[in-house]
Amino acid sequence: MKKKKKTEKQIREETDIQEIVNHYFYSKGLTLEQIKKDAKKKKIIYSRFTRPAKLLLTLAGSVKKAQEAIDKVAQWANSRGLDYAIETVFKKWLELDRLKPKEIIKKPYYKDNPMVWSETKRKWYVINEYDEWLEFAGKEEDIEWRIVK
């Protein structure tokens, strides 16, 4: 039986799909060497990712737009401590413009007690372990700002 030669268009599409799959793995922190090594060890079944990547390419219209979609979903998922599959990207396609990374919020503390700013009194208050609001008498540099997730 004679093997059919692939057309230039088929080769280009396969290359585009491969770029998208690789970009997905890059967004998860893998290098090309790790991807190849894991594929050889059958940790990654590369063919499992080609169909969703093809769907994503069709939806996005270009490799560049597909990669941007992957990046957006990765940023959104990572900001929430979530894992994400390549299918998440095309399933969330219509929501992509609404997917925003979780805002990093810094909250004020003084000696491990949370603080509150009173707009009406224009003063800082420290909330102690008894939920009492104590007027803050320290200096601005005594306030510790912590990132709260």
Backbone as CSV, one residue per row, in Angstrom:
resi,resn,N_x,N_y,N_z,CA_x,CA_y,CA_z,C_x,C_y,C_z
1,MET,0.830,-1.173,0.000,0.000,0.000,0.000,0.882,1.247,0.000
2,LYS,0.502,2.186,-0.838,1.267,3.403,-1.010,0.859,4.445,0.039
3,LYS,1.856,5.078,0.642,1.598,6.107,1.638,1.327,7.440,0.949
4,LYS,0.245,8.123,1.408,-0.063,9.431,0.836,0.879,10.479,1.422
5,LYS,1.355,11.337,0.544,2.209,12.441,1.004,1.340,13.519,1.615
6,LYS,1.817,14.077,2.708,1.071,15.149,3.355,1.227,16.438,2.563
7,THR,0.142,17.176,2.515,0.197,18.462,1.822,0.856,19.482,2.736
8,GLU,1.258,20.580,2.132,1.878,21.664,2.897,0.913,22.203,3.961
9,LYS,-0.373,22.265,3.602,-1.397,22.745,4.533,-1.511,21.820,5.745
10,GLN,-1.482,20.488,5.506,-1.574,19.518,6.604,-0.362,19.622,7.535
11,ILE,0.800,19.793,6.942,2.038,19.920,7.727,1.995,21.192,8.577
12,ARG,1.517,22.299,7.973,1.413,23.575,8.687,0.445,23.459,9.874
13,GLU,-0.696,22.798,9.634,-1.684,22.635,10.704,-1.109,21.794,11.846
14,GLU,-0.410,20.706,11.505,0.208,19.870,12.532,1.241,20.659,13.333
15,THR,2.012,21.486,12.652,3.014,22.315,13.313,2.334,23.334,14.230
16,ASP,1.258,23.958,13.757,0.504,24.918,14.571,-0.051,24.260,15.829
17,ILE,-0.620,23.076,15.655,-1.191,22.338,16.788,-0.098,21.980,17.786
18,GLN,1.051,21.543,17.272,2.183,21.200,18.127,2.645,22.434,18.916
19,GLU,2.690,23.590,18.257,3.074,24.838,18.938,2.111,25.155,20.076
20,ILE,0.829,24.960,19.835,-0.195,25.236,20.855,-0.054,24.272,22.031
21,VAL,0.125,22.990,21.744,0.286,22.000,22.818,1.539,22.324,23.632
22,ASN,2.639,22.628,22.954,3.874,22.963,23.657,3.683,24.217,24.519
23,HIS,2.989,25.213,23.980,2.746,26.445,24.734,1.932,26.149,25.997
24,TYR,0.969,25.251,25.881,0.177,24.836,27.046,1.114,24.271,28.120
25,PHE,2.034,23.397,27.713,2.968,22.813,28.687,3.930,23.860,29.246
26,TYR,4.356,24.803,28.392,5.227,25.886,28.883,4.492,26.679,29.966
27,SER,3.184,26.901,29.758,2.404,27.681,30.725,2.296,26.947,32.062
28,LYS,2.550,25.657,32.049,2.530,24.853,33.275,3.935,24.705,33.854
29,GLY,4.894,25.406,33.241,6.261,25.420,33.768,7.192,24.358,33.218
30,LEU,6.767,23.626,32.193,7.634,22.598,31.610,8.490,23.186,30.497
31,THR,9.692,22.640,30.341,10.553,23.038,29.224,10.350,22.036,28.095
32,LEU,10.844,22.368,26.912,10.725,21.468,25.767,11.418,20.134,26.067
33,GLU,12.567,20.189,26.748,13.295,18.969,27.097,12.454,18.081,28.023
34,GLN,11.793,18.705,29.022,10.952,17.941,29.946,9.762,17.324,29.215
35,ILE,9.172,18.090,28.296,8.031,17.588,27.523,8.450,16.345,26.737
36,LYS,9.592,16.441,26.037,10.086,15.318,25.234,10.400,14.105,26.117
37,LYS,11.056,14.366,27.250,11.423,13.282,28.173,10.171,12.596,28.730
38,ASP,9.192,13.414,29.151,7.951,12.861,29.703,7.145,12.111,28.638
39,ALA,7.207,12.587,27.401,6.501,11.909,26.305,7.131,10.539,26.048
40,LYS,8.467,10.462,26.097,9.156,9.183,25.891,8.824,8.196,27.002
41,LYS,8.705,8.716,28.244,8.393,7.855,29.392,6.896,7.580,29.498
42,LYS,6.143,8.113,28.558,4.682,7.969,28.509,3.984,8.641,29.697
43,LYS,4.677,9.615,30.329,4.041,10.423,31.376,3.074,11.397,30.719
44,ILE,3.449,11.836,29.524,2.598,12.720,28.726,2.207,11.949,27.472
45,ILE,0.936,11.771,27.267,0.445,11.155,26.032,0.103,12.328,25.115
46,TYR,1.088,12.705,24.299,1.004,13.917,23.491,-0.259,13.959,22.624
47,SER,-0.626,12.812,22.070,-1.774,12.768,21.154,-3.085,13.147,21.856
48,ARG,-3.152,12.983,23.188,-4.335,13.346,23.941,-4.607,14.852,23.888
49,PHE,-3.576,15.641,23.622,-3.696,17.092,23.635,-3.923,17.686,22.242
50,THR,-3.763,16.875,21.199,-3.861,17.427,19.850,-5.286,17.833,19.467
51,ARG,-6.280,17.033,19.846,-7.672,17.372,19.494,-8.122,18.680,20.158
52,PRO,-7.930,18.834,21.494,-8.314,20.107,22.102,-7.511,21.285,21.538
53,ALA,-6.245,21.055,21.201,-5.430,22.124,20.628,-5.966,22.524,19.253
54,LYS,-6.411,21.536,18.474,-6.990,21.812,17.152,-8.280,22.624,17.300
55,LEU,-9.120,22.245,18.282,-10.348,23.008,18.545,-10.017,24.447,18.950
56,LEU,-9.014,24.582,19.790,-8.604,25.920,20.230,-8.084,26.747,19.057
57,LEU,-7.317,26.126,18.183,-6.809,26.813,16.989,-7.965,27.275,16.109
58,THR,-8.966,26.418,15.939,-10.141,26.765,15.135,-10.887,27.945,15.751
59,LEU,-11.097,27.904,17.066,-11.797,28.992,17.758,-11.013,30.297,17.724
60,ALA,-9.702,30.191,17.986,-8.869,31.390,18.088,-8.544,31.983,16.717
61,GLY,-8.403,31.128,15.729,-8.105,31.618,14.388,-6.629,31.712,14.070
62,SER,-5.783,31.690,15.101,-4.335,31.733,14.865,-3.612,31.161,16.077
63,VAL,-2.373,30.757,15.850,-1.553,30.213,16.931,-1.350,31.276,18.004
64,LYS,-1.070,32.498,17.553,-0.810,33.600,18.490,-2.003,33.841,19.412
65,LYS,-3.200,33.892,18.855,-4.404,34.117,19.669,-4.681,32.928,20.594
66,ALA,-4.402,31.722,20.132,-4.568,30.529,20.968,-3.605,30.578,22.155
67,GLN,-2.368,31.004,21.887,-1.378,31.123,22.962,-1.789,32.197,23.968
68,GLU,-2.341,33.299,23.472,-2.819,34.353,24.364,-3.956,33.840,25.242
69,ALA,-4.830,33.013,24.668,-5.935,32.429,25.430,-5.396,31.500,26.521
70,ILE,-4.406,30.698,26.180,-3.780,29.800,27.164,-3.179,30.623,28.294
71,ASP,-2.459,31.686,27.934,-1.827,32.541,28.945,-2.861,33.166,29.874
72,LYS,-3.969,33.608,29.305,-5.016,34.255,30.099,-5.636,33.268,31.095
73,VAL,-5.947,32.068,30.621,-6.521,31.046,31.505,-5.494,30.622,32.560
74,ALA,-4.227,30.494,32.154,-3.175,30.105,33.100,-3.045,31.148,34.209
75,GLN,-3.034,32.420,33.824,-2.914,33.501,34.806,-4.114,33.493,35.761
76,TRP,-5.294,33.326,35.204,-6.520,33.288,36.006,-6.483,32.106,36.978
77,ALA,-6.166,30.916,36.464,-6.152,29.705,37.290,-5.062,29.778,38.365
78,ASN,-3.870,30.209,37.977,-2.762,30.291,38.937,-3.050,31.277,40.057
79,SER,-3.729,32.370,39.740,-4.036,33.369,40.776,-5.011,32.821,41.815
80,ARG,-5.699,31.760,41.461,-6.658,31.130,42.378,-6.159,29.795,42.913
81,GLY,-4.931,29.453,42.559,-4.360,28.191,43.014,-5.023,26.978,42.386
82,LEU,-5.540,27.143,41.163,-6.231,26.052,40.468,-5.335,25.437,39.412
83,ASP,-5.551,24.169,39.149,-4.902,23.527,38.013,-5.857,23.720,36.833
84,TYR,-5.364,23.592,35.631,-6.217,23.772,34.451,-5.772,22.822,33.352
85,ALA,-6.742,22.350,32.609,-6.479,21.469,31.475,-6.566,22.302,30.202
86,ILE,-6.019,21.781,29.124,-6.091,22.504,27.849,-7.555,22.668,27.424
87,GLU,-8.396,21.707,27.819,-9.823,21.813,27.505,-10.460,23.021,28.190
88,THR,-9.936,23.383,29.342,-10.458,24.551,30.063,-10.367,25.799,29.188
89,VAL,-9.295,25.889,28.416,-9.083,27.076,27.582,-10.198,27.228,26.566
90,PHE,-10.486,26.161,25.788,-11.533,26.352,24.781,-12.933,26.298,25.376
91,LYS,-13.095,25.649,26.525,-14.409,25.655,27.171,-14.719,27.021,27.780
92,LYS,-13.682,27.721,28.196,-13.854,29.046,28.800,-13.707,30.155,27.746
93,TRP,-13.580,29.765,26.485,-13.307,30.711,25.404,-14.226,31.928,25.433
94,LEU,-15.524,31.704,25.564,-16.467,32.819,25.529,-16.358,33.709,26.764
95,GLU,-15.781,33.183,27.822,-15.635,33.957,29.057,-14.274,34.623,29.176
96,LEU,-13.382,34.399,28.235,-12.000,34.863,28.379,-11.883,36.344,28.721
97,ASP,-12.727,37.171,28.105,-12.623,38.607,28.385,-13.060,38.936,29.817
98,ARG,-13.808,38.028,30.439,-14.256,38.255,31.818,-13.367,37.581,32.846
99,LEU,-12.465,36.711,32.412,-11.577,36.026,33.347,-10.493,36.986,33.803
100,LYS,-10.545,37.346,35.040,-9.552,38.271,35.596,-8.800,37.539,36.707
101,PRO,-7.481,37.736,36.765,-6.741,37.120,37.866,-7.256,37.665,39.196
102,LYS,-7.163,36.843,40.193,-7.595,37.264,41.523,-6.695,38.400,41.970
103,GLU,-7.307,39.434,42.464,-6.569,40.608,42.891,-5.735,40.278,44.120
104,ILE,-4.496,40.733,44.114,-3.639,40.558,45.284,-3.968,41.699,46.235
105,ILE,-4.395,41.323,47.422,-4.814,42.327,48.393,-3.845,42.313,49.563
106,LYS,-3.392,43.505,49.919,-2.531,43.648,51.088,-3.374,44.242,52.202
107,LYS,-3.266,43.639,53.373,-4.035,44.122,54.520,-3.069,44.565,55.615
108,PRO,-3.470,45.617,56.358,-2.592,46.137,57.408,-2.714,45.354,58.721
109,TYR,-1.565,45.181,59.377,-1.498,44.518,60.681,-0.559,45.293,61.584
110,TYR,-0.846,45.246,62.868,0.059,45.810,63.867,0.199,44.771,64.959
111,LYS,1.421,44.299,65.186,1.704,43.243,66.169,0.732,42.064,66.025
112,ASP,0.605,41.574,64.800,-0.249,40.421,64.444,-1.746,40.656,64.608
113,ASN,-2.158,41.873,64.855,-3.581,42.205,64.951,-3.993,42.970,63.685
114,PRO,-5.144,42.618,63.117,-5.598,43.339,61.917,-5.940,44.794,62.237
115,MET,-5.845,45.614,61.204,-6.140,47.046,61.368,-7.243,47.461,60.413
116,VAL,-7.921,48.556,60.759,-8.999,49.107,59.938,-8.811,50.623,59.875
117,TRP,-9.023,51.178,58.686,-8.972,52.622,58.510,-10.392,53.162,58.595
118,SER,-10.595,54.134,59.461,-11.904,54.778,59.575,-11.868,56.052,58.746
119,GLU,-12.654,56.055,57.698,-12.710,57.217,56.802,-13.339,58.411,57.518
120,THR,-14.334,58.167,58.349,-15.016,59.276,59.040,-14.119,59.933,60.091
121,LYS,-13.368,59.103,60.856,-12.490,59.657,61.901,-11.088,59.950,61.372
122,ARG,-10.800,59.444,60.151,-9.488,59.621,59.518,-8.367,59.099,60.414
123,LYS,-8.614,57.896,60.984,-7.642,57.274,61.893,-7.580,55.769,61.635
124,TRP,-6.443,55.197,62.021,-6.270,53.755,62.011,-6.709,53.190,63.350
125,TYR,-7.308,52.013,63.304,-7.680,51.289,64.512,-7.112,49.881,64.434
126,VAL,-6.659,49.370,65.589,-6.166,47.999,65.694,-7.282,47.184,66.336
127,ILE,-7.578,46.036,65.757,-8.625,45.167,66.305,-7.929,44.072,67.117
128,ASN,-8.159,44.088,68.425,-7.488,43.104,69.277,-8.225,41.770,69.278
129,GLU,-7.721,40.816,70.072,-8.307,39.465,70.092,-9.721,39.431,70.656
130,TYR,-10.158,40.531,71.331,-11.524,40.615,71.872,-12.453,41.400,70.938
131,ASP,-11.999,41.626,69.718,-12.740,42.402,68.715,-12.996,43.844,69.128
132,GLU,-12.119,44.374,69.960,-12.209,45.789,70.349,-11.392,46.611,69.363
133,TRP,-11.902,47.777,69.017,-11.195,48.681,68.129,-10.400,49.656,68.983
134,LEU,-9.080,49.538,68.913,-8.202,50.405,69.689,-7.545,51.407,68.747
135,GLU,-7.568,52.650,69.135,-6.973,53.684,68.287,-5.475,53.436,68.162
136,PHE,-4.995,53.462,66.925,-3.581,53.225,66.637,-2.794,54.493,66.940
137,ALA,-1.811,54.359,67.823,-1.020,55.526,68.217,0.407,55.456,67.674
138,GLY,0.706,54.406,66.920,2.060,54.236,66.392,2.310,55.081,65.158
139,LYS,3.419,54.776,64.510,3.805,55.482,63.283,3.404,54.638,62.075
140,GLU,3.241,55.294,60.951,2.864,54.643,59.690,3.830,53.486,59.366
141,GLU,5.115,53.644,59.641,6.094,52.593,59.331,5.990,51.375,60.265
142,ASP,5.211,51.485,61.373,4.980,50.357,62.278,3.937,49.382,61.720
143,ILE,3.219,49.811,60.693,2.178,48.974,60.102,2.830,47.952,59.173
144,GLU,2.443,46.693,59.360,2.945,45.605,58.502,1.855,45.282,57.480
145,TRP,2.223,45.310,56.197,1.270,44.997,55.126,1.513,43.575,54.669
146,ARG,0.453,42.758,54.764,0.544,41.343,54.377,-0.361,41.061,53.189
147,ILE,0.116,40.172,52.335,-0.701,39.744,51.200,-1.655,38.677,51.705
148,VAL,-2.933,38.895,51.453,-3.956,37.962,51.894,-4.552,37.290,50.648
149,LYS,-4.544,35.963,50.638,-5.068,35.242,49.477,-6.452,34.751,49.768
